[in-house]
Amino acid sequence: MIYKKMFFPIGGGEELKERLFAALLIAKYFDANLEILKCLHDSGKKMYKNLGISSHIMKEIDDVIALKAKEESIEFEKALMEIGKIVGMDVSTTPIPNKVHALLTVKEGNRSLLVEEESKFCDIVIAAAPPSGIATATFETSVLKSGKPVLMFPRTMKTFNTKSILIGWNNTVESSRAITASIELLKQAQRVEIVSSDEYSGDMIKINQLIDYLKFHDIEASYKIVETTRIPGQALLNAALDGNFDLIVAGAYGHKGLRELMFGGATRYLLEHSTLPVFMSH
């Protein structure tokens, strides 16, 4: 077992069941325990007080919000249980000792803060690709503040595999960290390929050093030098799709927020267009 505990934060929005299915599918693939954090917005009492709303009106508003949250939680739990049966994974709202399962935890508060705090206690965070490729605060928190690698999956992913892995290499600290964090995955893969560009290959010196490093872990990797395009992230994704890979390993930049990933470009293209999961580390 590579991972013993995975963490999956989720709020609301579209494709809810599809995201739950994909998260359970990944956990099932690794035979790992999965903690699902369902984040509910707090009632915003401080905002009401600042607006000068009477305590009577504030209570009525809080009661309506609480009822809606309860109904939402019931529907969410019902959907999760149904998907658990489809995937073949036990789902519970309380820990099941000595048994691999998905544990649902529901908490109220600021979603980013909840994710930042709760994500520290796992082996890896799994996260759905942000809608329209725009990195949400929750997604940025998962990558930048969890201290863990993140496995991002397409929002409507139906299958998952790690037999064939493509490494995006640009000679940065972030890409180096992503490779080290994914070593156990790479060791189990049947095919590993490194993709880079002339700008980062250093006349093949760095690529050969990376290949030699992977050999220390009994990982045989091939390589390919590709030409970058004017659209950041496109060359990496094209190489992954053309090569029929199952997974991309890449470094995630953080000095400008989550705006840059691979070959000096924005993550938005990859997040918006990738039909493959991406293993990333900041």
ChimeraX commands (.cxc) that place a marker at each C-alpha (Angstrom):
marker #1 position 0.00,0.00,0.00 radius 0.5
marker #1 position 1.60,3.28,-1.13 radius 0.5
marker #1 position -0.85,5.49,0.74 radius 0.5
marker #1 position -2.68,4.65,3.93 radius 0.5
marker #1 position -4.69,7.86,4.26 radius 0.5
marker #1 position -5.92,10.22,1.57 radius 0.5
marker #1 position -7.73,13.52,2.09 radius 0.5
marker #1 position -10.44,14.88,-0.19 radius 0.5
marker #1 position -12.02,18.31,0.46 radius 0.5
marker #1 position -15.28,19.06,-1.28 radius 0.5
marker #1 position -17.90,21.79,-1.18 radius 0.5
marker #1 position -20.87,22.06,-3.49 radius 0.5
marker #1 position -21.19,23.05,-7.12 radius 0.5
marker #1 position -21.71,21.11,-10.31 radius 0.5
marker #1 position -20.71,17.50,-11.00 radius 0.5
marker #1 position -20.84,16.62,-7.32 radius 0.5
marker #1 position -21.56,12.91,-7.80 radius 0.5
marker #1 position -18.94,12.64,-10.53 radius 0.5
marker #1 position -16.29,14.11,-8.23 radius 0.5
marker #1 position -17.25,11.78,-5.40 radius 0.5
marker #1 position -17.06,8.81,-7.75 radius 0.5
marker #1 position -13.58,9.79,-8.92 radius 0.5
marker #1 position -12.30,10.33,-5.38 radius 0.5
marker #1 position -13.59,6.95,-4.20 radius 0.5
marker #1 position -12.21,5.33,-7.34 radius 0.5
marker #1 position -8.71,6.64,-6.57 radius 0.5
marker #1 position -8.88,5.53,-2.93 radius 0.5
marker #1 position -10.12,2.11,-4.02 radius 0.5
marker #1 position -7.27,1.82,-6.53 radius 0.5
marker #1 position -4.68,2.39,-3.80 radius 0.5
marker #1 position -6.61,0.44,-1.17 radius 0.5
marker #1 position -6.32,3.55,1.00 radius 0.5
marker #1 position -8.49,5.12,3.67 radius 0.5
marker #1 position -10.14,8.28,2.43 radius 0.5
marker #1 position -11.21,11.19,4.59 radius 0.5
marker #1 position -13.83,13.28,2.83 radius 0.5
marker #1 position -14.23,16.77,4.26 radius 0.5
marker #1 position -17.59,18.29,3.40 radius 0.5
marker #1 position -17.31,22.01,4.03 radius 0.5
marker #1 position -20.37,24.04,4.98 radius 0.5
marker #1 position -20.38,27.83,5.07 radius 0.5
marker #1 position -20.82,29.32,8.52 radius 0.5
marker #1 position -23.92,31.36,9.20 radius 0.5
marker #1 position -22.07,34.64,9.16 radius 0.5
marker #1 position -23.30,35.95,12.51 radius 0.5
marker #1 position -20.56,38.54,12.66 radius 0.5
marker #1 position -21.78,39.95,9.38 radius 0.5
marker #1 position -25.32,40.18,10.72 radius 0.5
marker #1 position -24.10,41.97,13.83 radius 0.5
marker #1 position -22.13,44.42,11.74 radius 0.5
marker #1 position -25.26,45.17,9.75 radius 0.5
marker #1 position -27.19,45.93,12.89 radius 0.5
marker #1 position -29.78,43.20,12.35 radius 0.5
marker #1 position -31.93,42.44,15.37 radius 0.5
marker #1 position -31.32,39.23,17.30 radius 0.5
marker #1 position -34.82,38.00,16.39 radius 0.5
marker #1 position -34.23,38.39,12.64 radius 0.5
marker #1 position -30.72,36.97,13.00 radius 0.5
marker #1 position -32.09,33.86,14.67 radius 0.5
marker #1 position -34.63,33.35,11.88 radius 0.5
marker #1 position -31.89,33.66,9.26 radius 0.5
marker #1 position -29.67,31.23,11.18 radius 0.5
marker #1 position -32.54,28.74,11.48 radius 0.5
marker #1 position -33.16,28.83,7.72 radius 0.5
marker #1 position -29.46,28.40,6.96 radius 0.5
marker #1 position -29.16,25.54,9.48 radius 0.5
marker #1 position -32.15,23.75,7.95 radius 0.5
marker #1 position -30.75,24.13,4.45 radius 0.5
marker #1 position -27.36,22.87,5.62 radius 0.5
marker #1 position -28.97,19.84,7.26 radius 0.5
marker #1 position -30.92,18.99,4.12 radius 0.5
marker #1 position -27.79,19.42,2.01 radius 0.5
marker #1 position -25.80,17.15,4.32 radius 0.5
marker #1 position -28.47,14.43,4.20 radius 0.5
marker #1 position -28.56,14.49,0.41 radius 0.5
marker #1 position -24.77,14.51,0.23 radius 0.5
marker #1 position -24.44,11.54,2.56 radius 0.5
marker #1 position -27.09,9.62,0.63 radius 0.5
marker #1 position -25.29,10.23,-2.68 radius 0.5
marker #1 position -21.96,9.24,-1.14 radius 0.5
marker #1 position -23.34,5.97,0.22 radius 0.5
marker #1 position -24.79,5.09,-3.19 radius 0.5
marker #1 position -21.50,5.82,-4.96 radius 0.5
marker #1 position -19.61,3.82,-2.35 radius 0.5
marker #1 position -21.69,0.77,-3.27 radius 0.5
marker #1 position -20.97,1.31,-6.96 radius 0.5
marker #1 position -17.22,1.63,-6.41 radius 0.5
marker #1 position -17.14,-1.15,-3.84 radius 0.5
marker #1 position -15.86,0.86,-0.90 radius 0.5
marker #1 position -17.34,1.14,2.58 radius 0.5
marker #1 position -18.46,4.63,3.56 radius 0.5
marker #1 position -19.10,5.77,7.11 radius 0.5
marker #1 position -19.58,8.90,9.22 radius 0.5
marker #1 position -17.59,7.30,12.06 radius 0.5
marker #1 position -14.17,5.60,11.87 radius 0.5
marker #1 position -14.19,1.85,11.21 radius 0.5
marker #1 position -11.24,0.29,13.06 radius 0.5
marker #1 position -8.91,-2.00,11.10 radius 0.5
marker #1 position -10.83,-1.62,7.86 radius 0.5
marker #1 position -10.12,0.43,4.75 radius 0.5
marker #1 position -13.03,2.82,4.21 radius 0.5
marker #1 position -14.10,6.34,3.31 radius 0.5
marker #1 position -14.86,8.54,6.31 radius 0.5
marker #1 position -17.19,11.50,5.85 radius 0.5
marker #1 position -16.53,14.51,8.05 radius 0.5
marker #1 position -18.80,17.57,7.85 radius 0.5
marker #1 position -17.55,20.88,9.24 radius 0.5
marker #1 position -18.83,24.43,9.18 radius 0.5
marker #1 position -16.60,27.42,8.60 radius 0.5
marker #1 position -14.28,29.06,6.12 radius 0.5
marker #1 position -13.50,26.39,3.54 radius 0.5
marker #1 position -9.91,27.44,2.86 radius 0.5
marker #1 position -9.05,27.53,6.55 radius 0.5
marker #1 position -10.67,24.14,7.14 radius 0.5
marker #1 position -8.76,22.60,4.24 radius 0.5
marker #1 position -5.48,24.15,5.42 radius 0.5
marker #1 position -5.89,22.69,8.90 radius 0.5
marker #1 position -7.35,19.26,8.10 radius 0.5
marker #1 position -5.15,18.43,5.10 radius 0.5
marker #1 position -2.00,18.22,7.21 radius 0.5
marker #1 position -2.92,14.80,8.56 radius 0.5
marker #1 position -2.76,12.58,5.49 radius 0.5
marker #1 position -0.31,11.07,3.03 radius 0.5
marker #1 position -1.70,12.85,-0.01 radius 0.5
marker #1 position -4.49,15.26,-0.92 radius 0.5
marker #1 position -6.74,14.46,-3.86 radius 0.5
marker #1 position -8.60,17.33,-5.47 radius 0.5
marker #1 position -10.91,17.79,-8.41 radius 0.5
marker #1 position -9.76,20.12,-11.17 radius 0.5
marker #1 position -11.24,23.58,-10.60 radius 0.5
marker #1 position -14.20,24.49,-12.83 radius 0.5
marker #1 position -13.18,26.29,-16.03 radius 0.5
marker #1 position -9.54,25.82,-15.08 radius 0.5
marker #1 position -9.60,28.73,-12.63 radius 0.5
marker #1 position -7.75,27.81,-9.43 radius 0.5
marker #1 position -10.12,28.35,-6.53 radius 0.5
marker #1 position -8.97,29.37,-3.06 radius 0.5
marker #1 position -9.67,25.83,-1.87 radius 0.5
marker #1 position -7.56,24.32,-4.64 radius 0.5
marker #1 position -4.68,26.71,-4.01 radius 0.5
marker #1 position -4.85,25.89,-0.32 radius 0.5
marker #1 position -4.66,22.16,-1.06 radius 0.5
marker #1 position -1.52,22.60,-3.14 radius 0.5
marker #1 position 0.24,25.42,-1.35 radius 0.5
marker #1 position -0.61,25.00,2.32 radius 0.5
marker #1 position -1.23,21.33,3.00 radius 0.5
marker #1 position 2.44,20.40,2.94 radius 0.5
marker #1 position 1.41,17.30,0.99 radius 0.5
marker #1 position 1.53,16.25,-2.65 radius 0.5
marker #1 position -1.75,16.70,-4.49 radius 0.5
marker #1 position -3.32,14.35,-7.00 radius 0.5
marker #1 position -5.62,16.43,-9.17 radius 0.5
marker #1 position -8.21,14.54,-11.18 radius 0.5
marker #1 position -10.56,15.61,-13.99 radius 0.5
marker #1 position -14.01,16.42,-12.63 radius 0.5
marker #1 position -15.73,13.66,-14.64 radius 0.5
marker #1 position -13.02,10.98,-14.52 radius 0.5
marker #1 position -14.40,7.47,-15.08 radius 0.5
marker #1 position -11.24,5.34,-14.88 radius 0.5
marker #1 position -7.93,5.63,-13.05 radius 0.5
marker #1 position -4.56,3.99,-13.60 radius 0.5
marker #1 position -0.87,4.66,-12.96 radius 0.5
marker #1 position 0.75,2.14,-15.28 radius 0.5
marker #1 position 2.07,4.79,-17.65 radius 0.5
marker #1 position 3.43,8.05,-16.19 radius 0.5
marker #1 position 4.80,11.18,-17.86 radius 0.5
marker #1 position 7.17,13.45,-15.91 radius 0.5
marker #1 position 7.21,17.13,-16.81 radius 0.5
marker #1 position 10.73,18.40,-16.12 radius 0.5
marker #1 position 11.85,22.04,-16.08 radius 0.5
marker #1 position 14.80,21.82,-13.68 radius 0.5
marker #1 position 13.03,23.66,-10.85 radius 0.5
marker #1 position 12.74,22.97,-7.14 radius 0.5
marker #1 position 9.03,22.29,-7.62 radius 0.5
marker #1 position 9.49,19.69,-10.36 radius 0.5
marker #1 position 12.27,18.05,-8.36 radius 0.5
marker #1 position 10.05,17.83,-5.30 radius 0.5
marker #1 position 7.17,16.39,-7.34 radius 0.5
marker #1 position 9.41,13.62,-8.68 radius 0.5
marker #1 position 10.69,12.66,-5.23 radius 0.5
marker #1 position 7.15,12.70,-3.81 radius 0.5
marker #1 position 5.96,10.40,-6.60 radius 0.5
marker #1 position 8.84,7.89,-6.42 radius 0.5
marker #1 position 6.66,5.05,-5.10 radius 0.5
marker #1 position 4.16,5.61,-7.92 radius 0.5
marker #1 position 6.95,5.69,-10.48 radius 0.5
marker #1 position 8.42,2.45,-9.13 radius 0.5
marker #1 position 5.17,0.62,-9.76 radius 0.5
marker #1 position 4.61,2.08,-13.24 radius 0.5
marker #1 position 5.25,-0.05,-16.30 radius 0.5
marker #1 position 6.32,2.94,-18.40 radius 0.5
marker #1 position 7.92,6.22,-17.32 radius 0.5
marker #1 position 8.91,9.01,-19.68 radius 0.5
marker #1 position 10.47,12.41,-19.02 radius 0.5
marker #1 position 9.41,15.30,-21.21 radius 0.5
marker #1 position 11.28,18.59,-21.30 radius 0.5
marker #1 position 12.35,21.31,-23.72 radius 0.5
marker #1 position 15.70,22.62,-24.95 radius 0.5
marker #1 position 15.33,25.53,-22.57 radius 0.5
marker #1 position 15.47,23.23,-19.54 radius 0.5
marker #1 position 17.39,20.15,-20.69 radius 0.5
marker #1 position 20.84,21.78,-20.47 radius 0.5
marker #1 position 22.23,19.89,-23.49 radius 0.5
marker #1 position 20.88,16.69,-21.93 radius 0.5
marker #1 position 23.09,17.00,-18.85 radius 0.5
marker #1 position 20.17,17.54,-16.47 radius 0.5
marker #1 position 18.01,14.93,-18.17 radius 0.5
marker #1 position 20.76,12.33,-17.86 radius 0.5
marker #1 position 21.22,13.23,-14.20 radius 0.5
marker #1 position 17.49,12.74,-13.65 radius 0.5
marker #1 position 17.53,9.40,-15.48 radius 0.5
marker #1 position 20.47,8.27,-13.33 radius 0.5
marker #1 position 18.68,9.38,-10.17 radius 0.5
marker #1 position 15.59,7.37,-11.08 radius 0.5
marker #1 position 17.77,4.31,-11.74 radius 0.5
marker #1 position 18.80,4.36,-8.08 radius 0.5
marker #1 position 15.14,3.52,-7.41 radius 0.5
marker #1 position 15.06,0.86,-10.14 radius 0.5
marker #1 position 13.01,3.13,-12.39 radius 0.5
marker #1 position 13.88,2.95,-16.08 radius 0.5
marker #1 position 12.79,6.17,-17.76 radius 0.5
marker #1 position 12.92,7.28,-21.37 radius 0.5
marker #1 position 12.88,10.94,-22.40 radius 0.5
marker #1 position 11.54,13.27,-25.06 radius 0.5
marker #1 position 12.45,16.85,-25.91 radius 0.5
marker #1 position 9.43,18.81,-27.12 radius 0.5
marker #1 position 8.91,22.26,-28.53 radius 0.5
marker #1 position 6.90,24.59,-26.35 radius 0.5
marker #1 position 3.97,26.52,-27.79 radius 0.5
marker #1 position 2.69,30.01,-27.16 radius 0.5
marker #1 position 0.00,28.50,-24.95 radius 0.5
marker #1 position 1.57,27.62,-21.59 radius 0.5
marker #1 position 0.99,24.01,-20.55 radius 0.5
marker #1 position -0.06,22.87,-24.01 radius 0.5
marker #1 position 3.19,21.09,-24.89 radius 0.5
marker #1 position 3.10,19.03,-21.71 radius 0.5
marker #1 position -0.51,18.00,-22.14 radius 0.5
marker #1 position -0.07,17.22,-25.84 radius 0.5
marker #1 position 2.88,14.96,-25.04 radius 0.5
marker #1 position 0.83,13.15,-22.39 radius 0.5
marker #1 position -2.16,12.64,-24.68 radius 0.5
marker #1 position -0.10,11.70,-27.74 radius 0.5
marker #1 position 1.82,9.16,-25.69 radius 0.5
marker #1 position -1.35,7.68,-24.19 radius 0.5
marker #1 position -0.15,8.22,-20.61 radius 0.5
marker #1 position -2.30,7.62,-17.54 radius 0.5
marker #1 position -0.83,10.27,-15.25 radius 0.5
marker #1 position 1.25,13.46,-15.35 radius 0.5
marker #1 position 3.81,14.35,-12.67 radius 0.5
marker #1 position 4.63,18.06,-12.52 radius 0.5
marker #1 position 5.77,20.78,-10.13 radius 0.5
marker #1 position 3.39,23.48,-8.93 radius 0.5
marker #1 position 4.68,27.02,-8.52 radius 0.5
marker #1 position 3.60,29.12,-5.58 radius 0.5
marker #1 position 5.38,32.45,-5.72 radius 0.5
marker #1 position 2.62,33.92,-7.88 radius 0.5
marker #1 position -0.19,31.92,-6.43 radius 0.5
marker #1 position -1.01,28.81,-8.40 radius 0.5
marker #1 position -0.51,30.51,-11.75 radius 0.5
marker #1 position 2.47,28.72,-13.18 radius 0.5
marker #1 position 2.98,25.05,-13.85 radius 0.5
marker #1 position 5.54,23.51,-16.20 radius 0.5
marker #1 position 7.47,25.25,-18.94 radius 0.5
marker #1 position 7.04,28.65,-17.34 radius 0.5
marker #1 position 3.33,28.98,-18.11 radius 0.5
marker #1 position -0.06,29.26,-16.44 radius 0.5
marker #1 position -1.80,26.27,-14.90 radius 0.5
marker #1 position -5.15,27.29,-16.29 radius 0.5
marker #1 position -4.68,25.51,-19.64 radius 0.5
marker #1 position -3.71,22.24,-17.99 radius 0.5
marker #1 position -6.41,22.46,-15.32 radius 0.5
marker #1 position -9.07,23.33,-17.87 radius 0.5
marker #1 position -8.15,20.94,-20.66 radius 0.5
marker #1 position -6.47,17.92,-19.10 radius 0.5
marker #1 position -8.43,14.69,-19.27 radius 0.5
marker #1 position -5.65,13.06,-17.23 radius 0.5
marker #1 position -4.94,13.21,-13.50 radius 0.5
marker #1 position -1.94,15.31,-12.49 radius 0.5
marker #1 position 0.34,14.53,-9.54 radius 0.5
marker #1 position 1.78,17.82,-8.31 radius 0.5
marker #1 position 3.87,19.08,-5.42 radius 0.5
marker #1 position 4.72,22.61,-4.35 radius 0.5
marker link #1:1,2 radius 0.2
marker link #1:2,3 radius 0.2
marker link #1:3,4 radius 0.2
marker link #1:4,5 radius 0.2
marker link #1:5,6 radius 0.2
marker link #1:6,7 radius 0.2
marker link #1:7,8 radius 0.2
marker link #1:8,9 radius 0.2
marker link #1:9,10 radius 0.2
marker link #1:10,11 radius 0.2
marker link #1:11,12 radius 0.2
marker link #1:12,13 radius 0.2
marker link #1:13,14 radius 0.2
marker link #1:14,15 radius 0.2
marker link #1:15,16 radius 0.2
marker link #1:16,17 radius 0.2
marker link #1:17,18 radius 0.2
marker link #1:18,19 radius 0.2
marker link #1:19,20 radius 0.2
marker link #1:20,21 radius 0.2
marker link #1:21,22 radius 0.2
marker link #1:22,23 radius 0.2
marker link #1:23,24 radius 0.2
marker link #1:24,25 radius 0.2
marker link #1:25,26 radius 0.2
marker link #1:26,27 radius 0.2
marker link #1:27,28 radius 0.2
marker link #1:28,29 radius 0.2
marker link #1:29,30 radius 0.2
marker link #1:30,31 radius 0.2
marker link #1:31,32 radius 0.2
marker link #1:32,33 radius 0.2
marker link #1:33,34 radius 0.2
marker link #1:34,35 radius 0.2
marker link #1:35,36 radius 0.2
marker link #1:36,37 radius 0.2
marker link #1:37,38 radius 0.2
marker link #1:38,39 radius 0.2
marker link #1:39,40 radius 0.2
marker link #1:40,41 radius 0.2
marker link #1:41,42 radius 0.2
marker link #1:42,43 radius 0.2
marker link #1:43,44 radius 0.2
marker link #1:44,45 radius 0.2
marker link #1:45,46 radius 0.2
marker link #1:46,47 radius 0.2
marker link #1:47,48 radius 0.2
marker link #1:48,49 radius 0.2
marker link #1:49,50 radius 0.2
marker link #1:50,51 radius 0.2
marker link #1:51,52 radius 0.2
marker link #1:52,53 radius 0.2
marker link #1:53,54 radius 0.2
marker link #1:54,55 radius 0.2
marker link #1:55,56 radius 0.2
marker link #1:56,57 radius 0.2
marker link #1:57,58 radius 0.2
marker link #1:58,59 radius 0.2
marker link #1:59,60 radius 0.2
marker link #1:60,61 radius 0.2
marker link #1:61,62 radius 0.2
marker link #1:62,63 radius 0.2
marker link #1:63,64 radius 0.2
marker link #1:64,65 radius 0.2
marker link #1:65,66 radius 0.2
marker link #1:66,67 radius 0.2
marker link #1:67,68 radius 0.2
marker link #1:68,69 radius 0.2
marker link #1:69,70 radius 0.2
marker link #1:70,71 radius 0.2
marker link #1:71,72 radius 0.2
marker link #1:72,73 radius 0.2
marker link #1:73,74 radius 0.2
marker link #1:74,75 radius 0.2
marker link #1:75,76 radius 0.2
marker link #1:76,77 radius 0.2
marker link #1:77,78 radius 0.2
marker link #1:78,79 radius 0.2
marker link #1:79,80 radius 0.2
marker link #1:80,81 radius 0.2
marker link #1:81,82 radius 0.2
marker link #1:82,83 radius 0.2
marker link #1:83,84 radius 0.2
marker link #1:84,85 radius 0.2
marker link #1:85,86 radius 0.2
marker link #1:86,87 radius 0.2
marker link #1:87,88 radius 0.2
marker link #1:88,89 radius 0.2
marker link #1:89,90 radius 0.2
marker link #1:90,91 radius 0.2
marker link #1:91,92 radius 0.2
marker link #1:92,93 radius 0.2
marker link #1:93,94 radius 0.2
marker link #1:94,95 radius 0.2
marker link #1:95,96 radius 0.2
marker link #1:96,97 radius 0.2
marker link #1:97,98 radius 0.2
marker link #1:98,99 radius 0.2
marker link #1:99,100 radius 0.2
marker link #1:100,101 radius 0.2
marker link #1:101,102 radius 0.2
marker link #1:102,103 radius 0.2
marker link #1:103,104 radius 0.2
marker link #1:104,105 radius 0.2
marker link #1:105,106 radius 0.2
marker link #1:106,107 radius 0.2
marker link #1:107,108 radius 0.2
marker link #1:108,109 radius 0.2
marker link #1:109,110 radius 0.2
marker link #1:110,111 radius 0.2
marker link #1:111,112 radius 0.2
marker link #1:112,113 radius 0.2
marker link #1:113,114 radius 0.2
marker link #1:114,115 radius 0.2
marker link #1:115,116 radius 0.2
marker link #1:116,117 radius 0.2
marker link #1:117,118 radius 0.2
marker link #1:118,119 radius 0.2
marker link #1:119,120 radius 0.2
marker link #1:120,121 radius 0.2
marker link #1:121,122 radius 0.2
marker link #1:122,123 radius 0.2
marker link #1:123,124 radius 0.2
marker link #1:124,125 radius 0.2
marker link #1:125,126 radius 0.2
marker link #1:126,127 radius 0.2
marker link #1:127,128 radius 0.2
marker link #1:128,129 radius 0.2
marker link #1:129,130 radius 0.2
marker link #1:130,131 radius 0.2
marker link #1:131,132 radius 0.2
marker link #1:132,133 radius 0.2
marker link #1:133,134 radius 0.2
marker link #1:134,135 radius 0.2
marker link #1:135,136 radius 0.2
marker link #1:136,137 radius 0.2
marker link #1:137,138 radius 0.2
marker link #1:138,139 radius 0.2
marker link #1:139,140 radius 0.2
marker link #1:140,141 radius 0.2
marker link #1:141,142 radius 0.2
marker link #1:142,143 radius 0.2
marker link #1:143,144 radius 0.2
marker link #1:144,145 radius 0.2
marker link #1:145,146 radius 0.2
marker link #1:146,147 radius 0.2
marker link #1:147,148 radius 0.2
marker link #1:148,149 radius 0.2
marker link #1:149,150 radius 0.2
marker link #1:150,151 radius 0.2
marker link #1:151,152 radius 0.2
marker link #1:152,153 radius 0.2
marker link #1:153,154 radius 0.2
marker link #1:154,155 radius 0.2
marker link #1:155,156 radius 0.2
marker link #1:156,157 radius 0.2
marker link #1:157,158 radius 0.2
marker link #1:158,159 radius 0.2
marker link #1:159,160 radius 0.2
marker link #1:160,161 radius 0.2
marker link #1:161,162 radius 0.2
marker link #1:162,163 radius 0.2
marker link #1:163,164 radius 0.2
marker link #1:164,165 radius 0.2
marker link #1:165,166 radius 0.2
marker link #1:166,167 radius 0.2
marker link #1:167,168 radius 0.2
marker link #1:168,169 radius 0.2
marker link #1:169,170 radius 0.2
marker link #1:170,171 radius 0.2
marker link #1:171,172 radius 0.2
marker link #1:172,173 radius 0.2
marker link #1:173,174 radius 0.2
marker link #1:174,175 radius 0.2
marker link #1:175,176 radius 0.2
marker link #1:176,177 radius 0.2
marker link #1:177,178 radius 0.2
marker link #1:178,179 radius 0.2
marker link #1:179,180 radius 0.2
marker link #1:180,181 radius 0.2
marker link #1:181,182 radius 0.2
marker link #1:182,183 radius 0.2
marker link #1:183,184 radius 0.2
marker link #1:184,185 radius 0.2
marker link #1:185,186 radius 0.2
marker link #1:186,187 radius 0.2
marker link #1:187,188 radius 0.2
marker link #1:188,189 radius 0.2
marker link #1:189,190 radius 0.2
marker link #1:190,191 radius 0.2
marker link #1:191,192 radius 0.2
marker link #1:192,193 radius 0.2
marker link #1:193,194 radius 0.2
marker link #1:194,195 radius 0.2
marker link #1:195,196 radius 0.2
marker link #1:196,197 radius 0.2
marker link #1:197,198 radius 0.2
marker link #1:198,199 radius 0.2
marker link #1:199,200 radius 0.2
marker link #1:200,201 radius 0.2
marker link #1:201,202 radius 0.2
marker link #1:202,203 radius 0.2
marker link #1:203,204 radius 0.2
marker link #1:204,205 radius 0.2
marker link #1:205,206 radius 0.2
marker link #1:206,207 radius 0.2
marker link #1:207,208 radius 0.2
marker link #1:208,209 radius 0.2
marker link #1:209,210 radius 0.2
marker link #1:210,211 radius 0.2
marker link #1:211,212 radius 0.2
marker link #1:212,213 radius 0.2
marker link #1:213,214 radius 0.2
marker link #1:214,215 radius 0.2
marker link #1:215,216 radius 0.2
marker link #1:216,217 radius 0.2
marker link #1:217,218 radius 0.2
marker link #1:218,219 radius 0.2
marker link #1:219,220 radius 0.2
marker link #1:220,221 radius 0.2
marker link #1:221,222 radius 0.2
marker link #1:222,223 radius 0.2
marker link #1:223,224 radius 0.2
marker link #1:224,225 radius 0.2
marker link #1:225,226 radius 0.2
marker link #1:226,227 radius 0.2
marker link #1:227,228 radius 0.2
marker link #1:228,229 radius 0.2
marker link #1:229,230 radius 0.2
marker link #1:230,231 radius 0.2
marker link #1:231,232 radius 0.2
marker link #1:232,233 radius 0.2
marker link #1:233,234 radius 0.2
marker link #1:234,235 radius 0.2
marker link #1:235,236 radius 0.2
marker link #1:236,237 radius 0.2
marker link #1:237,238 radius 0.2
marker link #1:238,239 radius 0.2
marker link #1:239,240 radius 0.2
marker link #1:240,241 radius 0.2
marker link #1:241,242 radius 0.2
marker link #1:242,243 radius 0.2
marker link #1:243,244 radius 0.2
marker link #1:244,245 radius 0.2
marker link #1:245,246 radius 0.2
marker link #1:246,247 radius 0.2
marker link #1:247,248 radius 0.2
marker link #1:248,249 radius 0.2
marker link #1:249,250 radius 0.2
marker link #1:250,251 radius 0.2
marker link #1:251,252 radius 0.2
marker link #1:252,253 radius 0.2
marker link #1:253,254 radius 0.2
marker link #1:254,255 radius 0.2
marker link #1:255,256 radius 0.2
marker link #1:256,257 radius 0.2
marker link #1:257,258 radius 0.2
marker link #1:258,259 radius 0.2
marker link #1:259,260 radius 0.2
marker link #1:260,261 radius 0.2
marker link #1:261,262 radius 0.2
marker link #1:262,263 radius 0.2
marker link #1:263,264 radius 0.2
marker link #1:264,265 radius 0.2
marker link #1:265,266 radius 0.2
marker link #1:266,267 radius 0.2
marker link #1:267,268 radius 0.2
marker link #1:268,269 radius 0.2
marker link #1:269,270 radius 0.2
marker link #1:270,271 radius 0.2
marker link #1:271,272 radius 0.2
marker link #1:272,273 radius 0.2
marker link #1:273,274 radius 0.2
marker link #1:274,275 radius 0.2
marker link #1:275,276 radius 0.2
marker link #1:276,277 radius 0.2
marker link #1:277,278 radius 0.2
marker link #1:278,279 radius 0.2
marker link #1:279,280 radius 0.2
marker link #1:280,281 radius 0.2
marker link #1:281,282 radius 0.2
view
